Amino acid sequence: VLNRNFKGIPILSVNKTNNYQVSVRTQYYTVTVTQVNPPTDVCFGQQGVDVINAARSPFWPDGVSVSSQSDCCSKCQMDPDCHGWVLDTSINFCYPLNAWSSTAPTSERNFGCLDNHCHSVISSIVVTDPRGTVLLSQSGTGTYTNLLQWPAPSTTTSYVITDFPRFYVPSWGPTPHTDTSFPSTNGYDFTNNQNGDFYVFLLGSTLNDWFNSRSEFIQLVGPTPLLPDYAYGTWFTYWHSYTESEAKSDIQHWQQGALPLSVYGLDMNWRNTSDLQDHFYSHPNTALFSNFTEWFSYIHANGLKTYFNDHPFPVDWQTSPSEVGFRYGGLTEWMDRGLDYWWFDHNWSFSIPPPCVLPVGGWSNSNTNGNWLGLDNAAWGSHVYFETVSSYYTLTRKSLRPITLTKFSLPDWTDDMPSYMHQEHPAHHRYPVWWTGDGVSLKASVQSMVDCGIHDFKPFVHSDCGGDYRGTAGDLLRWTAHCVFGTILRFHGSDHRPWTYDAHTQSVIQSYLQMRYKLIPTFIAAGQSALYTGFPLVARCDMLWPQYADASSNLQYIHLNDTLVAPIWDTSNNVTTRSVWIPPGDWQDAWDGSVVTGPTNVSVSKPYEQIPMWHRRGGLVVTVDSLALRVEEQDWSVLTLEAFPSLSSREITRRSVYSLGSASRTDITMQSESIESDVGVVMISISAAEDKQARGWLVRLNLLPSQYCVSAVVDGQVVDVVHISPRMDDPPVGVFFPFGGGDTAPPKRAGYVAQIKVSPHNRDRLLLFKIEQLKGN
């Protein structure tokens, strides 16, 4: 919890029924809270209660037979990894627990925990509206959860989450600090860990209400921070014991092949891994890289950023001065040498546990998974690494935005897993970016990326692009297309270097990467939107059209507000067919220009080179025509507006541009409407940049086949319009790609592109276009 300073609603009355029930009435709702006396028996157990998503203590993985509830409690008290227990009263069988996500009523089960801190004195919460309609009826010992899985729109009227385990994080976080109040825990305060802080979100009856509740959640727990601009470019790592000469040769191949690249990282073999040397930061693998300082200089001289993989091994309890000093010192020493950031790799035979937990297997082992009352080490490690990088940047590089690569949840994601299995601590979204684990398939990559945006508030979940195997050329093309039109584009796993495939494959990959870099202005703006509204870069369709059942599919999504994307995950055949739900409105196939009107379901067949995607009629996409191979080297003095006006109804589309580096904002509004049966008007207003920097614009109206732009006016002056005709024939596969930029022809079944140039200036701009139907159409 970061901010409880809500504006609030005036309380009209407070009615205290007795010592155990109170009702608070406002203009909009009444809240009735019933509570009970806290238990005094240290072995108190709630009768008829079981737990959900239990993680058993490793000392009792199969449970243990006991003589009584007190015996079960005693087993837990003697186990340093036990935080609670469930007793099967029908057979007196005890399950000592390491963690659980929530509780639920059942029969013949009792639930207890050490020190009774998991037992809330609140037994129920009831919220009603002024008409008496129940908006929430929540049992304090029933189905509460301390893990985040925000409900989809229109599925429920309320959502409850509890702040548990409850502890205080000092402003300096996992940075060494002398604090007189809690010196043994580096200022972290774990002394008030009592369950019972419930946060109730009323989701309302409209989609706007639902989004407003998401904004309030962000205010309470904090947003996903902005990424550095380069993070939207291409990342590359390969699980391979690179030598310095091999790595430099790779970078030259990226450069010579005109393959855009922003980040080149090293996996675990940057240090020695024998004889426990990988428990420490002082054993670099000098047999592979003789001088890492020189390597970092080479990386930066080539305009790249770099990171190391880290499998951390604890030296003491988390938050202890010795562990904090060791971790911070080891991580920042390498950043002093030139490393840009870190990958906290949870997936190894050992890792750090969360606080207050003895490492599973003891200090000499420290197995990977650890869990403290729902706070697992994937979330805790994300906190440690992100806040360490953030603190270091603050101290040494004040203009840089922090970033780390960490695990999105404990499981390595597999096909069709239910989304609740990646629910995590409600602060985890504050520490971007996240990967989905090892061995993740293309289908599972799509599903996890889409679902995490809606349920987990995580806009940058992604998988190892290309997978943990060396696939066919077609396999890599389908992976690349999905990753380009996804969140973070990070090649990793096996050997996915484009030049190790045939020339056609490398050319197609180059075209996809170039599309990605053309879209960088829109990616950066989407990151800003995620910060302020929690709206993800890839949106499941029910975030926009919840009234349609098909919209809840996690196998398709809206990319950057305006493009419907439906990846094909079957890589066994070239031309492959899949079903796609088309949302309401008109959608134009990005590859052939044909238009389909939704809502409807269609079957689409595409070859390896083409990911199924459609432009939204009414959409406005900001691109850049720069061919720079690094994000920071792009020239934004002129940007391109790819507009797809819809004249069937009055429509307003708003977009923003945030300048590279400075994030200076420019607002753009497109309004289109029909004024007569065969005449329409498109108006585009562009604000001056906040920093008053001059910028020019290339505006491309992507018209329907029957339309023609008869005039264009910029700031009151008539300007020339260039009409670019559609292609006469369908080009060979792998030749035409969407978002081609200035002067590129649209596909065969599309209409003209009406293109104008707007000269650079630092003032507001107003553009007016008159569109008419072509005679005879």
N, C-alpha and C positions, 0 to 999 in steps of 0.2 A: 504494500500500500504506500503510495507516494503522496497523494493529495486528497484530503477529505473536505476541501474548501468548496463545497457545493453551495449554490445560491440559496437553496432551501425553499420550502413552502410553508406559509403561515399555519400554525396549529390552531384549530378552532376549539377543540375541547380535549380533555384527558379524563378518562373514566377508569378508576381503579376499582375493580370488582372485589378483590381481596388482596392478600399479600402475594398472590401467585399469578394474577392476571391484570393486565393493563391494556386499555384501548386508546389509541391516539387517532383523532379524526381531523382530516384536512378537507379542503374543498373538493379534492379529487379522489380520495380514498381514505379508508379506515384500516389501521393496522392493530391487530390484537395479538399480544404476546403472552403466552402462558409459560411459567417457569416452575421449577421444582427445587427443593433443597439440594445442595451439592452432597454427593456421597461422602461419608466419613470413613467407611471401611476401605482399607487399601486394596482389598481383594474384591471390591464391589464388581458385580457383573450385571449388565442390563439383560433382563430376561426376554427371550423371544427376539433376539437381534443377532444378525450375521453380518459379515463384511463383504464388500464387493472388491474385486481385483486384489485379492490377498497375495502378499509375498511372504512366504513362510521363513522363519528363522533358519539359517543354514545349519544350525546345530540340531534342529529337529525337522529335517526336510519332509519326513513322513508323519509327523505328529508323534504323540506319546500317550500311552494309556495312563490314567491317573485315578486316584481314589475319590477325589472331590474337587470342587471349584477352588478351594484354598490350595490344593496340591497343584492344580494347573497354574494358578497365579504364582506359586512358589517357583515352579519351573521357569517361568518367564523372568522372575526377579533375579535368578541366578545366571541368566543368559544375557551377556552384554549386547547381543544383537536383537534382543526381543523388546518390542515396545507395546505389545498388546497380545491378547489371546482370545481364542474362541473355544468354548467347551461344548461338545456334543453331549447333552445331558442324558440322551437315551442309552449311551454305552460308556459314559465317563471317559471320553477320548478328547485329548487336549491338542490344540494347534497353536503353538507359540508363533507370533507373527512379527515380521520385520516391518511391514508396511501394508497399507490398504488405502483405497481411494474414497470409499464411502461405506455407509451401512444401510441395511434393509431389514424390515421385519420378517421373521420366519418362525418356525416352531422348533422346539427341542434344541435351541442354541442359546448360549449366553455369551456376551461380549464384554471384555474388560481390558484395561490398559494400566500401565505403570503410573502411579501417582494420580490416577483418575483424571489426567489432563485432557483426555479425549472426550470426556462426558460433559456435554453442555448442560447448563442449568435451564436453558430454553427447551421446553418440551414441544412447543408448537408455535408457528407463525401463521396467521390468517390475514389476508388482505382482501378487502371488498371495495367495490366502487359505490357511489352514492345510491345506486338502485339496489344494492345488496348482492350484486353478482360477485361470486368468488373469483378473484384473480389469482390467488395463491392460497393453498392450504398445505403447509409444510410441517412435517413432524421433525422436531429437533433430533430425535433418535431414529429417524427414518432414512430418507434418501438424500441427505445433504452430501455434498462432495467438496473436497478442497482442491480438486484438479479441474482445469478449465476445459469445457467442451460447450462452447456457446451454441445455443439451438439455432436451427435454420429458421428463416422467416415463416410466420403463419403456422408454426408447429406447436406453439405453446404461448400462453399469455404472460409468463414470468420465468425468471431464472434465478436460482439461489446458489451462491458459492460462499464457503466459509474460509476465513483466513487462519489456516492451520497447516503445519506448525507455525506458531506466532512468535516472531523474534524481531529484534531491531538490528538493522544494518547501518553501521556508521557511515558518514559521508565519505570517508576515505576507503571504505570497502576492504578488499584483500591487499591493501598496501601497508607495509610496516608502519606502525604508529604507536606512540606511547599514550595510553589512555588510562587515567587514574581510576576510572570507575570500573572498567572490566579489563585489566591488563592481561589476564590469562587467555582471553578470547579476542584480543586485538580490537576491542571496542564493540564487538557483537554482543548483544544482550539476549540471552536465552532464558532469563529468569521468570518471564511472564508468559510461558507457553501454555495457555489455557484455551481449550476449544470453546467457541460460542460467539465469535464475531461473524455474524451472518450479513451478507450483502445481498439485498433483494433488488432485482432489476425488473421493472414492469415493462413489458415489451410492446404494449399497446395493441391496436387493431390494424394499423396500417404499416406499410413498408417504411415510411418516413419515421414512424415511432420506433421501429426496430433499429434503424440506423442511429437515431438519437440515443437509444440505450447503449449502443456500441460506443458512441462518443463519450458517454458518461463512464463506461468501463475504462476507457483509455485515460480519462481524467483521474480515475481512482488509482489505477495501477501503473500508469505511465505508458507512453507510446513506443512503437518500434522506431529506433533512431534512424536518421538519414545515413545512407551509405556514402562512402567516397564515390565520386563520379566514375572512377576507373572500374569499380566493382560490377558495373553493368556490361563491361566488355568480356572478352574471352579469357577464361582461366585454363591453364593446362598443368596437370601433374600425371605421373605414370609410376605405378608401383614397380620400380626398377632401380637397381643399384647404379645410378648414374655416376660416371666420372665427370670431372669438370669439362674435359674436351668433348665428351658426348653431349652434355647439356648445352654447351656453346654451339655445337654443330646443329642441334635442334633449333635453337633460336635463329640461327642463320637460315635454316630451311623455312621457318615461318616468315622471315623477312623476304627472302628471295621469291617465295611463292605468293607474295602479296596477301598473306593470310592474317587478318587482324588479330592481334593478341595484346592483352593488357597485363596478365599475371602469369608468371612461370614459377611454380612452387616445387619443393622437394619433399618426397615422402620420408619415411622413417630412417633411411640409410644415410642421412646427413651426419649421423653419429654412430659410434661403435655400439653394437648390440650384444656383444659377447661378455660373459662374466659380469652380468648385471650393470654394465657401464651405461645402459640406456635408462637407468634409474636416475641419472644425473645429467647435468648440462655441460660438464667439463670434459667430455670425451668426443670431440668431433672426429669424423672419419677422415683424417688427413691423407689416407691412402687413396681416397676418391677425389677429395678437394683439398689441395695442399694449402690454400690460403683463402679462407672464406671472406676476409675483408676485401680481397681483390675480386672475388666472385660477386659480392654485393655491388661493388663499384661498376663491374661489367653490366650487371642487371640494370642498374639505374642509368648508366650511360646509354643503354638501348631503350630507355623510356618505359621500362617494365617495373612492376612490383613483384615481391616474392614473399613466401611464407614457408615455415617448417611445420611438419607433422610432429606432434608430441603425444606420447603415451605416458602420462604422468604417474609416478610412483610416490606415495606419501612418505614423509619422514616423521610425521606426528599427526595428532588430531587436527582436523580442519579448524581454522581460525586461531590455532595456537601460534604464539610468536615464532616458534622455530619453523613450523610449516609455512606460515605466511612469508617469513623472511627468505626461506629457501626457494619457494615458488616464484616470488616476485623478483628476487635477485637473479635466478636462472633465466627467466623469460626476458627481463629487461636488459641483461648483459648482452644477449644476442641482438636485441633491438638497438643497443648502443653501437654494435658493430655494423649495422645496416639492414637487419631484417625488418620487414615492414609490419608483419602481424603473424599470428599463430593459428594453427589448426589443432584444437583440442580433440584428439581422436579417442573417443570413448571405447571404440571397438578393438580391444586387445586383451591379453590374458591378465592384465592388471590395470588398475586405474585408481584415482582418488575417490574416497567415499564422500557422501554429504556430511555436514557437521553432526556432531553428537553420535556418530556411528563408528564403532570399531570396524576396521576393514574386514570384509568377509574373508575368512581364512587366516586372519591375524596379520600383524605388521610385516611378517616375512613373505606374505603372499599377496594380499590385497587384490582379490579377484575383481573382475570388471564391475559388476552391478552392486550398487549400494543404495539403500533407501531409508530415509528417515521420515516416517509418518506421511509418506506421499511425496516428499521432496527427494527425488532421486539424483544420482550423480551426473546424469546427462544435463539436468537443469542447473545443478550446483556448479559443475565444471564450466558451463557456459558463463555463469556469473563471474567465476574466478578469472577466467581468461579475458572476457570482454572488458571487465572493469580494470584489469591489470593493463591492458593495451590502452584503454581510455585514460587512465591515470598517467601513463607514460607519455602519451600524446600531449596531455595537458601541461605536463612539466617541460617537455622538450620541443614539441611541434604544435604549437597552439592552433594553427590553421587547419589541421588535419582531422578528419572524422574517423573514429575508431571502427574497427571491424575485426571479427574473428570467424572462423569456420568451426562449427560444433555440431553435435548430434541433435536431431529434432525430437527424439523420444527414445526410449530404450529398445523397442523391437527394430530389427532390420525388416523393412516393409516388404510384404509379399502381396500377390494379387488378391484383390477382393477382401482384404482384412477390414473389419468394421472400424469406422473412424474413431470410436471411443477408445480404441487400444493405443492411440497416440496422444490421448489427453495428458497434459503436463501441468506443472506448477504455473499458476497464473502470472508469474513474472517472467517466464521463459522467453516470451516474445520480445523482451527488451534487449536481447543479446544476439543480434544477427551476425552471420547467416547460418543456415542449418542444412545438413545433408541427411539422407534417409537411411544410411547404413550400407552394408556390404551385400552383394549379390542381388540387388534390386532390379527387377525386370522393367522393361519399358512401360508396360501397362501399370504396374505398381507405382512407377515414377509419376505418371499422369495422375493417378488417383490420390496419392498422398499430397502432391503439390496443390491440387484443387481443393481437397477437403481441409487442409491446414489453413488455407486462406479464410474460410468461412467459420470454422469451429475453433481454431487456435490463435487467431489474430497474427499469424505468421506469414508475411508476404514474400519471404525469400527461402522457402523450402524447395529443395531440388535434390536430384540424385546424381550419382556418378555418370556423367554423359558418356555413352558408349558401353556401359556395363563392365562388370568384372570378368570379361572374356574378350577374346579377339573374334569379332563377328565378321560376317560377310560385308562386302561393300554396301549392299542394300540395307543391311542391318544398321551400319554406321550412319547411312544417310537418314534413315527414319529417326534414329536417336538425335542426330544433329538438328534436324528440323524441329523436333519437339523441344530441344533445349534452347534453340534460338528464339522460338516463340513460347518461352516459359519464363522463369524468374531469373535464376543465376545460371550462366552458361559455363560449366566447369567440366572439361574432359578429365576423366580419371579412371583408374582401374587397370585395364590391360593396355596394349599398344594401340592407341587411336590416332596416331600421327597421320594426318591426311596424305602426306607424300609417300607413305608406305603402301597405299592402294594405287589403283590405276589412274591415269590422267583425267578421265571423265569424272571419277569420284572426287578427286581433289578439286576439280573445277566447280562441281556442284557445291561442295562444302565451302569453298571460297565465296560463292554467290550467297549462300545462306549467312555466312559470317558478315559479309558486306551489308546484307539486309539488316542484321542485328545492329551494326554500327550506324546505319542510316537512321534507325529508330532511337538512338541514344537520347535525343531531346525528350521524347515521349516516355522513355524509361525513367529518366531523372524526375520528370513531373509526376509520374506514378508513385515514385518513392516519397515525394512530398505529400501526396494524397494519403498514402498509407500512414504517414506520421500524424496527420491531423484528423483523419476520419476512420482509420482502420480498414479502408477499402483496399483489397489486395490487387496485385498486378494481374493475376489470373483469377477471374471471378466465376464461381459456379453460377449457372444460369438462374437458379432460384434466388440469388441475391438481387435479381432484377425483375424476374417474372415468377414469383412464388405461387401464383394461382394455377400453374401448370405442373402436373406431376412429373412430366418428362424433364422439367428444368432441373431437377435435383440430381441428375446424372453427374458422376465425377469423372466421366470419360470424355468430356468436352468442356469448353470454357470460353469466356469472353476475355480476350487479351488486350490489355491497355485500353479498355473501355469500348473499342470500336471494331475489333476483329474476332469473329467466331472461329475457333480453332478446334478441330476434332482429330487428334493424332491417330494414326494407324499403328497398332502395336504388334500386329502379326507381320513378321519379317521373313516368313518362309517363301513367299511368292512376291513377284514384282507388282503387277497390277492387282490390287486387293480392294475388296468392297467392304464397307461398314455402314451401319445405320447412324444417322445424325438427326437430332432434333433441331429444327430451325425455329428460332424464337419469333415472336410477332414482328411484323414489319417486312421490309424488302432487304434482301441480302444478296450481294453480288459475288459470285465465285471469283476468287482472286486470280485464278489461273486461266479461265476461259471467258470471263465477263458475263456469263449468263446470270439472270436474276431469278431468285426463288422467293416466294412470299410465305411467311409463317403466320401462325404456328402450324407446323406440319412436320412429318417425319419423311426423310428421303434416304435413299441408298446412294452412296457416292463411291466411285472407283477411281483410285489414283495410283500412279507408279511410285517407285521408291523416291524419285526426285521431287515429288509434290505432296506436301502435307495438306489435307483438306482444310481450307480456310475461306472465309467470306468477309467482304467489307460490308459494314452496316451502312445502308443508305440513310443519310443524316449524320454520318460520322465525319470527323475531322482529325487527321493524324499529322503531327509535326515531325518532319524528318530533316536530315542534313545531307547534302550531296558530297560532303568531303570524303576523299578516299584515304584519309590518314589511317594508319594501322594502329594508332593508340588513341584512346578516348580523349586524353588531354591535348592532343595535337590537332584535333578537329577545328576547322574554321567555321565559326557560327556567325560571321558577319552577314551572311545571307542564309535564311532557313526556308524550307519548302513546306507549304501547306497542301497536303493531299486531301481535298474536300470531296465528299460524296453526297451532294445535296439531295434532299428528298422534298419534292414539290407537291406530294399527294396531300400533305397537311402542314399546318404551321408548326415548325420545329425549331427549337433553339438548342445549340450545342456550345458548351463552354470548355475551353482548354487553356492551359497556362504553359509558359516556358520559363525555366529557371536556368540562368546562364551558367556555363561551366565555371566551376571554382567559386564564384561569388554568390550563386543562387539568386541573383537579381531577377525579379519577377516581371513577366509580361503577360497580360491577360488577352485572350482571343475569344470572340463570340461570333458564331455563325448563325444567322437566322434565315430560314428559307420558307417560302410560302407561294401558293398559286394565287394570282390576282385576277385571272380570267381562265377560261377553260383551256386555253392553249398557251398561256403566258405565265411565267413565274419570275420571282425576284429572289436573289441571294444577296444578303448583306453580311459583310465580314468586318468587324471592328477590332482594331489592334491597339492596345494601350502602349504608351511610351514605357520603356524599360525603367524599373525603379532607379537604376544607376545612371539613366539618361544616355546610355551608350546608343549610338546609331546602329540600326540594323535594316537590311533589305530583306525582301520576301519574294519568293517564287511561288505563285498561287496557281494550283492546278485543279480546276473543276472537272471531276470525273463524271461526265454526263451519261444519261441513258441513250440507247440507240436512236431514239426519236427526237433528241433535243439538240439545240444549237444556241450558242451564246451570241446574241445580236449586238450587245454593247457591254462595255466595262468602264466604270468611272472610279478614279482614285482621288480622294480628297477634292472632289468637284471637277476634276479634269478627265476628259475622255482619253483612254489609252487603247493601244492596239491589242487585239486578242489574236493569239496564234491557236488555230484549231489543229490538233494532232489526230490524224485518222487512226482508227483501229487497224491492227495488223490484217492483212488480206488473207493469210492462211495461219493455221495453227503451227507454230514453230516446232522444231524437234524438241523432245523432252530434254530439259537441262539448258535451254537457251534463254527462254523468257523467265523472269522472276518479278514478283510484285515489288512495289516501292522502288522502282528503278530511278526515280528522280527526274530532273529537268530534261525535257525534250523526248522522253521515252514514250513509245506508242503503247496504248492500252491493248488488251487481248482482243481477239477476233470478234467476240459476241458483245463487247462493250460498246459504248458510244464514243463520241469525240472526247478528248481532253482539251478544255479551253484553258489556255495558259497565259498568264500575264506576269510581267516583272514589275515589282514595286521598289523604287530606288531607296537606298539607305537614308534613314532620318531618325532623329531622336524624339519625335513628337507622336501623338496619337494619329492613327490612320483609319480611314473609312473607305471601304471598297463596296461598290454596288455593281451587280451583274443582272442583266435582263436575259432570261432564257425563254425561248419559244420552241414550239413543236415544229419540226421540219415539215414542209408542205408535202402532202401525199402520205403522211404517216398517221 
